[in-house]
């Protein structure tokens, strides 16, 4: 079913997760509504109620836990999905719910909006976002650590100004290669690429396998990592 622009809910603020999926989903929505204010957040902040005051019926929320006060909810995580009764109450109060069992929240937004606006600048990154967010990335791709994977590691709530700059690049319809070669972005990418080499070395020297369980002690090491690297 074609979604005409009149079917797209109006929003003046967008709250998105601060990872690559949240960023790309935000870029999709920002391409449609360039004037929308974008706030990056994460699940714990939503669940704690710390930003309740920012969530209104003209707020779109993407890649985050369901919140009944927003006006438009887009997501793909089973754990974030509103219950049937929550969804029913939300819709009755005028909310629009686009929860889809898609590989990424960016994919949900992209599929909805690509019917009415040109999103060709994001076409190239979408499969990578899907793979990264749904665990569909191969060991070879992970070890190769391409530039988009590196880009995903530069994104953080601690880097609010940088996040907004990267979003601006994405929403300004630049190609992925243009974004990756941007001066600010490549500076951040080089930093995480170097850090990754150091932590890879640390992990391979400090992981032991006991009964098929990998134990890697990072406390007091100054390093932090997700499980992917230890598994790889």
MARDO-130037 format. One line per 4 residues: number of its first residue (from 1); for each residue y, x, z of N, C-alpha, C, O, CB. Coordinates in steps of 0.05 Angstrom, whole numbers. Atoms other than C-alpha are relative to their C-alpha. Glycine has a CB too. Example, Ala and Ser with C-alpha at 12.3 -4.5 7.8 and 13.67 -1.06 7.14 Angstrom:
<vexlos>
1> -24,18,0,-90,246,156,24,18,0,24,39,13,1,-20,25 ~ -24,-16,-1,-21,273,143,22,-15,14,44,-5,18,9,9,-29
</vexlos>
This chain:
<vexlos>
1> -24,17,0,0,0,0,25,18,0,28,36,16,0,-19,24 ~ -24,-16,2,67,28,-21,19,-7,23,23,-30,31,14,-6,-27 ~ -19,4,-21,116,38,35,28,4,-12,35,26,-21,-4,20,25 ~ -27,-3,11,186,24,11,18,11,22,11,8,46,12,-26,-12
5> -17,-12,-21,244,58,47,9,-21,20,16,-14,43,25,12,-13 ~ -9,20,-19,261,-9,78,-21,-4,22,-15,-14,44,4,-27,-15 ~ 21,2,-20,194,-6,115,1,22,21,-12,20,42,-28,-1,-13 ~ -1,-22,-18,211,59,148,19,-7,24,42,-13,19,10,26,-14
9> -17,7,-23,236,46,219,25,17,2,24,41,-5,-16,1,26 ~ -24,-16,-3,307,68,233,-2,15,27,-12,4,47,26,-17,-1 ~ 1,-17,-25,314,124,285,24,19,-1,32,27,-23,-27,16,3 ~ -22,-19,0,371,168,307,-7,25,16,8,45,17,26,-13,11
13> 10,-23,-15,331,215,351,-30,3,-4,-44,-17,-6,7,-3,31 ~ 28,-6,5,265,248,341,-10,19,21,2,41,25,-5,11,-29 ~ 11,-19,-20,223,279,396,-28,9,-10,-45,-8,-15,-2,-14,29 ~ 25,-10,12,167,324,371,-11,23,16,3,36,32,6,10,-29
17> 13,-22,-14,117,373,398,11,27,-11,20,28,-34,-31,-1,-3 ~ -13,-25,9,139,446,394,-19,19,-14,-14,43,-14,12,14,25 ~ 18,-17,15,80,472,354,5,-4,-30,23,-19,-38,-30,-5,7 ~ -4,1,29,73,480,278,-3,-29,-10,12,-37,-28,-20,18,-15
21> 4,27,8,47,409,271,24,-17,7,34,-32,-10,-26,-12,14 ~ -24,14,-8,105,380,310,24,7,-17,40,-10,-25,6,5,30 ~ -23,-9,16,154,422,271,-1,-11,-28,19,-20,-39,0,31,-1 ~ 3,10,28,126,401,203,4,-30,-1,15,-41,-20,-27,8,-11
25> -4,29,-1,124,328,224,30,-6,2,40,-24,-11,-16,-12,24 ~ -29,4,-3,196,334,246,15,6,-26,34,-8,-33,11,19,23 ~ -12,-7,26,213,367,179,-3,-23,-20,15,-29,-36,-12,25,-11 ~ 4,23,17,183,307,143,21,-22,7,34,-32,-11,-29,-11,3
29> -18,22,-9,224,257,184,30,8,-5,46,-9,-11,-4,-7,29 ~ -28,-10,4,287,300,180,7,1,-30,31,-3,-37,3,29,12 ~ -5,2,29,280,303,104,8,-28,-8,25,-32,-26,-25,9,-16 ~ -7,28,5,284,228,105,26,-8,13,42,-23,1,-23,-19,10
33> -24,7,-14,339,223,157,13,25,11,9,33,34,-6,-19,24 ~ -12,-26,-7,380,288,158,18,-1,25,23,19,38,15,10,-23 ~ -19,2,-23,427,261,212,-14,-3,27,-1,-2,48,19,-24,-4 ~ 14,5,-25,373,249,264,1,25,18,-2,48,8,-29,-8,-5
37> 1,-22,-19,377,292,327,-30,6,6,-45,-12,10,16,-7,26 ~ 28,-7,-6,312,330,339,-2,15,26,12,35,31,-12,17,-23 ~ 5,-13,-26,288,348,408,-29,9,1,-47,-7,-4,7,-19,25 ~ 28,-9,-2,226,392,416,-9,-2,29,7,3,47,-3,29,-11
41> 10,4,-27,182,378,475,-29,8,1,-39,20,-18,4,-30,9 ~ 29,-2,0,110,382,498,-13,-21,18,2,-34,33,-9,29,9 ~ 14,22,-13,57,336,527,7,-3,30,11,-25,40,-29,3,-4 ~ -4,1,-29,67,355,600,28,-12,7,31,-26,27,-3,27,13
45> -27,10,-5,142,340,596,2,-30,-4,16,-44,11,20,14,-19 ~ 0,29,5,129,271,568,-15,-14,23,-5,-34,34,-14,-7,-27 ~ 16,13,-21,74,255,619,14,0,27,9,-18,43,-27,14,2 ~ -13,-2,-27,117,278,678,24,-19,2,34,-23,24,9,29,5
49> -23,19,0,173,229,658,27,15,0,48,2,3,-2,-17,25 ~ -24,-16,-1,223,286,657,21,-6,-22,45,-2,-18,-6,30,-1 ~ -20,5,22,254,265,591,1,-30,-7,9,-38,-28,-7,16,-25 ~ -1,29,4,247,189,599,27,-10,-9,30,-28,-25,-9,-15,26
53> -27,9,6,322,183,595,8,4,-29,28,-7,-38,20,15,18 ~ -6,-5,28,321,209,524,-15,-18,-19,-9,-19,-43,-7,29,-7 ~ 17,16,17,270,159,498,9,-29,0,7,-43,19,-29,2,10 ~ -10,28,3,299,94,471,-13,-13,-24,-29,0,-38,31,0,-2
57> 12,14,23,281,42,419,9,11,-27,-2,4,-48,8,-29,2 ~ -7,-13,25,317,84,367,-10,29,-2,0,46,-17,31,0,-5 ~ 13,-26,-1,274,145,383,-27,-1,-14,-43,-19,-9,-3,10,29 ~ 27,-4,12,216,167,339,-14,22,15,-2,42,22,2,7,-31
61> 15,-20,-14,161,205,375,-24,8,-16,-38,-8,-27,-9,-10,28 ~ 21,-9,18,112,249,339,-16,23,13,-4,42,24,11,8,-27 ~ 17,-21,-10,52,292,360,2,3,30,-1,26,40,7,27,-14 ~ -3,-1,-29,61,274,433,-14,-24,12,-20,-43,-2,31,0,9
65> 12,24,-12,31,226,484,16,-25,-5,41,-24,-6,-4,5,31 ~ -13,26,5,47,153,473,20,-6,22,15,-2,46,-20,-23,-2 ~ -20,9,-19,111,128,507,10,-27,-8,20,-31,-30,23,21,3 ~ -7,28,7,125,53,510,29,-5,-7,36,-25,-19,-8,-19,21
69> -29,4,5,201,62,507,10,9,-26,33,3,-34,15,13,22 ~ -9,-9,26,204,95,439,-1,-24,-19,-12,-45,-13,-16,24,-10 ~ 0,21,20,215,54,376,-21,4,-21,-31,-15,-33,27,-2,-13 ~ 19,-6,21,168,90,329,-18,22,10,-8,43,18,14,8,-27
73> 19,-20,-10,105,127,349,-19,9,-22,-33,-8,-34,-15,-12,24 ~ 18,-11,21,67,173,302,-17,22,13,-7,41,25,16,12,-24 ~ 18,-21,-11,6,213,323,-28,-2,-11,-35,-20,-26,-1,-2,30 ~ 28,-1,10,-66,232,309,-20,8,22,-44,8,17,-2,20,-23
77> 18,-9,-21,-95,256,376,-13,-24,14,2,-43,22,15,17,21 ~ 14,22,-14,-148,210,406,11,-3,29,14,-25,39,-31,5,0 ~ -9,0,-28,-123,230,476,28,-11,4,34,-20,26,-1,29,11 ~ -27,11,-3,-52,207,461,1,-29,-8,22,-42,-4,19,16,-18
81> 0,27,12,-72,141,430,6,-22,21,-7,-22,43,-26,-6,-14 ~ -4,22,-19,-44,79,464,-24,-18,2,-39,-21,-18,26,-17,-7 ~ 22,19,-2,-95,30,491,7,-25,-17,30,-29,-24,-6,-8,30 ~ -5,24,16,-103,-36,453,23,-17,12,40,-28,-2,-25,-17,-2
85> -20,17,-13,-61,-73,505,27,14,-1,48,0,-4,-9,-5,30 ~ -26,-14,2,-7,-18,506,11,-3,-28,35,-8,-32,-4,30,6 ~ -9,2,28,-4,-21,430,10,-28,-6,31,-32,-19,-23,8,-20 ~ -7,28,4,-1,-97,430,28,-5,12,45,-17,-1,-21,-19,12
89> -25,4,-14,56,-98,481,23,15,-14,45,5,-17,-2,10,29 ~ -19,-17,14,92,-42,444,10,-14,-26,34,-16,-31,-12,28,-7 ~ -7,13,25,90,-79,377,14,-26,5,33,-33,-10,-26,-5,-17 ~ -13,25,-7,109,-145,409,29,5,8,47,-12,4,-15,-15,22
93> -28,-7,-9,171,-110,438,16,12,-23,39,20,-19,-1,20,23 ~ -15,-9,24,190,-88,367,-7,28,-8,5,39,-27,29,-2,5 ~ 7,-28,7,157,-19,366,-17,2,-25,-31,-18,-32,-14,13,24 ~ 17,-5,23,123,10,305,-19,22,7,-11,44,16,17,8,-26
97> 20,-20,-8,58,47,317,-15,10,-24,-29,-6,-38,-20,-11,21 ~ 15,-12,21,30,95,265,-19,21,12,-15,45,9,18,12,-22 ~ 21,-19,-9,-30,125,300,-22,0,-21,-33,-22,-27,-11,-8,29 ~ 21,-2,20,-80,150,249,-18,23,7,-10,43,18,12,4,-29
101> 19,-22,-5,-143,191,256,2,21,-22,-17,24,-38,-29,-11,2 ~ -5,-20,21,-113,245,211,-3,28,12,-4,31,36,28,-4,-13 ~ 3,-28,-11,-122,321,217,25,10,14,23,28,31,-7,19,-22 ~ -25,-9,-14,-49,329,239,20,-23,0,19,-41,-15,12,25,-15
105> -21,20,-2,11,288,260,18,3,-25,29,-17,-35,16,3,26 ~ -17,-5,24,50,321,202,-12,-15,-24,2,-26,-40,2,30,-6 ~ 14,14,22,-3,291,155,6,-30,2,10,-43,-19,-30,5,1 ~ -6,28,-3,9,221,184,28,-6,-11,32,-25,-26,-2,-9,31
109> -28,4,9,85,228,173,2,4,-30,16,-11,-44,18,19,15 ~ -1,-8,28,75,261,105,-11,-23,-18,1,-31,-38,-15,26,-6 ~ 13,22,16,28,206,79,18,-25,0,19,-39,-21,-28,-7,11 ~ -17,23,-1,76,152,102,25,3,-17,33,-16,-31,8,-6,29
113> -27,-4,12,140,182,74,-1,11,-28,19,8,-43,16,17,17 ~ 0,-12,26,117,218,12,0,-21,-22,5,-15,-46,-25,18,-4 ~ -1,22,20,113,150,-22,29,-7,-7,34,-18,-28,-15,-25,11 ~ -28,8,7,188,140,-17,20,23,-2,42,19,-12,9,-18,21
117> -18,-23,5,219,210,-14,-16,24,-10,-40,25,-8,14,8,27 ~ 13,-24,11,205,277,-47,-6,20,22,12,31,34,18,12,-22 ~ 8,-19,-20,166,321,0,-15,24,-12,-31,37,2,-17,-13,22 ~ 15,-21,13,140,371,-51,4,27,13,-14,45,10,8,1,-30
121> -5,-26,-13,171,429,-12,-19,5,23,-23,28,32,29,2,10 ~ 18,-4,-23,121,416,44,-30,-1,-9,-48,4,7,5,-23,21 ~ 27,4,10,60,406,0,-18,24,6,-41,22,13,0,-5,-30 ~ 15,-25,-3,39,479,5,-10,5,28,-31,16,33,16,23,-10
125> 7,-6,-28,39,483,81,-18,-21,12,-32,-15,32,25,3,16 ~ 15,22,-13,5,416,95,-30,7,5,-39,1,27,2,-24,-18 ~ 28,-6,-5,-68,440,86,-4,19,23,-23,18,38,-13,11,-25 ~ 2,-20,-21,-55,498,133,6,-13,27,-8,-8,47,20,23,-4
129> -6,15,-25,-23,452,186,-24,-17,8,-32,-17,31,25,-18,-4 ~ 24,16,-5,-83,405,179,-22,17,12,-34,9,33,-9,-13,-26 ~ 22,-17,-9,-133,462,187,6,11,28,-12,11,45,-4,23,-19 ~ -7,-12,-26,-96,494,246,-2,-21,22,-11,-14,44,28,11,-1
133> -2,19,-21,-87,430,284,-26,-15,6,-30,-26,27,21,-21,-7 ~ 25,14,-4,-157,402,275,-24,19,3,-47,11,1,-5,-19,-23 ~ 21,-20,-4,-196,467,286,-15,6,-26,-38,16,-24,-19,-10,21 ~ 14,-4,26,-213,471,212,5,27,-12,2,31,-36,8,-21,-19
137> -7,-26,11,-192,543,206,-25,19,1,-39,19,21,24,13,15 ~ 24,-17,0,-246,594,186,5,25,15,28,33,19,-9,6,-30 ~ -2,-26,-15,-261,658,224,15,20,-18,32,35,-8,-28,10,8 ~ -12,-19,18,-240,698,162,31,-5,-1,46,15,1,-11,-3,-28
141> -29,6,1,-172,662,158,13,8,26,36,18,27,4,-30,-6 ~ -12,-6,-26,-161,670,232,3,30,4,25,39,13,-18,-11,23 ~ -1,-29,-3,-177,745,232,21,12,-19,36,30,-12,-28,12,-6 ~ -19,-10,19,-135,755,169,29,-4,9,46,12,2,-4,-14,-28
145> -26,5,-13,-76,726,208,23,1,-21,41,17,-20,5,21,21 ~ -21,2,21,-33,705,148,27,-7,12,29,-13,35,-9,-20,-21 ~ -27,5,-9,41,694,152,5,-27,12,21,-30,31,20,4,-23 ~ -5,27,-12,37,619,166,-12,-1,28,0,-14,45,-12,-22,-19
149> 12,-1,-27,-10,631,225,19,15,18,24,7,41,-28,14,0 ~ -19,-15,-17,40,683,250,24,-17,6,34,-17,28,8,26,-15 ~ -23,17,-5,97,634,240,-6,-20,22,11,-25,39,7,-15,-26 ~ 7,20,-20,59,583,282,2,11,28,8,-3,47,-28,-11,-5
153> -1,-13,-27,57,633,340,29,7,8,33,13,32,-17,25,0 ~ -27,-6,-8,132,644,338,14,-24,12,35,-22,24,17,10,-24 ~ -12,25,-8,145,571,355,-4,-4,30,-27,-3,40,-10,-24,-16 ~ 2,3,-28,160,558,428,24,-15,11,46,-12,1,-3,27,14
157> -23,15,-13,202,513,473,20,20,12,43,13,16,-11,-18,22 ~ -18,-20,-12,231,577,503,20,10,-21,40,23,-15,-16,24,11 ~ -17,-10,22,262,590,434,14,-24,-14,12,-27,-38,-17,16,-21 ~ -12,25,10,302,525,425,17,4,-25,14,-10,-45,16,-13,22
161> -18,-5,23,355,554,379,-15,8,-25,-9,-1,-47,20,22,7 ~ 17,-9,23,303,588,335,-15,-24,-12,-17,-26,-36,-20,22,10 ~ 15,24,9,262,523,331,18,-17,-18,9,-26,-40,-10,-16,24 ~ -18,16,15,323,486,306,7,13,-27,9,0,-48,26,-5,16
165> -5,-15,25,337,541,254,-23,-3,-19,-19,-8,-43,5,30,6 ~ 23,2,17,266,539,228,-2,-29,-12,-8,-33,-35,-26,7,15 ~ 0,28,9,269,463,225,20,-4,-23,14,-18,-43,7,-19,23 ~ -21,2,20,334,468,185,-10,11,-27,-6,0,-48,26,15,9
169> 11,-13,24,299,515,135,-20,-19,-13,-19,-23,-38,-13,27,6 ~ 20,19,11,241,466,127,13,-25,-12,5,-33,-34,-20,-8,22 ~ -12,25,9,285,405,120,19,4,-23,26,-15,-37,15,-13,23 ~ -18,-6,23,331,440,70,-16,4,-26,-5,13,-46,17,24,6
173> 17,0,24,273,437,21,-6,28,-11,-12,31,-35,12,-16,-21 ~ 7,-27,9,262,512,18,-30,3,-2,-45,-11,12,12,22,20 ~ 29,-4,3,194,536,-5,-10,17,24,5,29,39,-7,15,-27 ~ 11,-15,-23,146,567,46,6,30,-2,13,42,18,-31,-4,1
177> -5,-29,2,156,637,17,29,6,6,35,27,18,-7,9,-29 ~ -29,-4,-8,232,629,24,3,0,30,18,15,42,17,-21,-14 ~ -2,2,-29,223,608,96,-11,25,14,1,35,32,-15,-25,10 ~ 13,-23,-12,176,665,112,16,26,-4,14,44,12,-28,4,-11
181> -15,-25,4,223,716,82,29,-2,11,44,17,9,2,6,-30 ~ -26,2,-13,284,689,119,2,22,22,-17,28,35,4,-29,13 ~ -4,-23,-18,314,745,162,-9,-6,29,-23,9,41,29,9,-1 ~ 6,7,-28,309,709,229,-30,-5,4,-42,4,23,16,-25,8
185> 28,7,-2,239,683,215,-17,25,-2,-36,29,14,-8,-20,-22 ~ 17,-24,2,211,750,192,3,18,24,-16,32,31,8,16,-25 ~ -3,-16,-25,240,784,254,-19,-11,21,-33,4,35,30,-2,10 ~ 18,13,-20,202,734,298,-30,5,-8,-46,10,10,6,-30,2
189> 28,-3,9,139,740,255,-10,28,5,-32,32,15,-2,-6,-30 ~ 8,-28,-5,138,816,259,-6,5,29,-24,20,36,22,20,-10 ~ 4,-3,-29,144,812,334,-28,-11,9,-43,3,23,22,-14,16 ~ 26,12,-8,84,765,342,-24,14,-13,-46,16,-2,-1,-30,-6
193> 22,-15,14,43,805,291,-6,25,16,-30,32,19,9,7,-29 ~ 4,-24,-16,53,868,332,-13,-6,27,-32,8,36,26,15,5 ~ 12,8,-25,37,833,397,-29,-7,-3,-46,0,14,15,-25,12 ~ 28,8,5,-26,805,367,-18,25,-2,-41,24,8,-2,-17,-26
197> 17,-24,2,-52,875,350,-6,12,28,-28,20,33,14,21,-17 ~ 3,-11,-26,-40,898,421,-19,-17,17,-37,-6,31,27,2,14 ~ 17,18,-17,-73,837,454,-28,-1,-11,-47,-4,5,12,-28,1 ~ 27,-1,12,-132,840,405,-16,23,12,-39,21,19,2,2,-31
201> 12,-24,-11,-146,910,429,-7,-4,29,-29,3,38,20,24,-3 ~ 4,5,-29,-139,888,502,-24,-18,4,-41,-13,21,25,-12,13 ~ 21,19,-3,-185,829,493,-27,12,-7,-47,8,7,5,-25,-18 ~ 26,-11,7,-239,869,458,-10,20,21,-34,25,23,1,13,-28
205> 9,-19,-21,-239,919,515,-5,-14,27,-17,-2,45,21,22,4 ~ 2,13,-26,-236,867,571,-14,-26,0,-9,-44,17,28,-4,11 ~ 16,24,1,-284,813,551,-29,7,5,-40,25,-8,3,-15,-27 ~ 29,-4,-2,-355,809,577,-14,-26,-4,-2,-48,1,-7,12,27
209> 15,25,5,-408,759,558,-23,-2,19,-40,15,20,-10,0,-30 ~ 20,5,-21,-450,731,614,-13,-27,-6,1,-47,-7,12,1,29 ~ 14,26,7,-503,679,596,14,-15,-23,19,-39,-20,-3,-17,24 ~ -13,12,23,-469,666,529,28,-10,6,40,-24,-11,-16,-22,-11
213> -27,9,-7,-403,653,565,18,25,-1,13,45,13,1,-13,28 ~ -19,-23,2,-345,699,545,20,-2,23,34,-23,26,14,0,-27 ~ -19,0,-21,-303,718,604,20,23,-5,13,46,-7,-13,4,28 ~ -21,-19,6,-237,752,590,22,-3,21,35,-23,23,12,-3,-29
217> -19,2,-22,-193,768,649,28,10,-9,32,33,-16,-9,16,25 ~ -27,-7,9,-119,766,632,20,1,23,43,9,19,9,-20,-21 ~ -19,1,-22,-89,759,701,11,28,5,-3,48,4,-13,-12,26 ~ -15,-25,-5,-37,813,717,1,19,-24,9,42,-22,-12,14,23
221> 0,-18,24,-45,840,646,27,-3,-15,34,15,-31,-24,-7,-19 ~ -25,5,14,21,811,623,-5,-14,-27,14,-21,-41,15,26,-5 ~ 6,13,25,-16,780,564,-7,-30,5,-16,-37,26,-24,14,-14 ~ 12,27,-1,-30,707,549,-11,-6,-28,1,3,-47,20,-22,10
225> 12,5,26,-74,680,494,-14,-27,2,-19,-38,24,-20,22,-8 ~ 17,24,-1,-111,617,474,-29,9,-5,-34,32,-10,9,-21,-22 ~ 28,-6,3,-186,613,468,-9,10,-27,-28,25,-30,-16,-23,7 ~ 7,-8,27,-187,624,393,-5,30,-3,-24,38,-15,22,-8,-19
229> 1,-29,4,-175,698,398,-25,12,13,-38,30,2,26,14,11 ~ 24,-9,-15,-229,710,450,-25,-8,-16,-43,9,-19,-1,-12,29 ~ 23,10,15,-278,668,409,-3,17,-26,-25,25,-33,3,-30,-8 ~ 1,-15,26,-260,705,344,-10,28,5,-12,44,-14,28,1,-13
</vexlos>
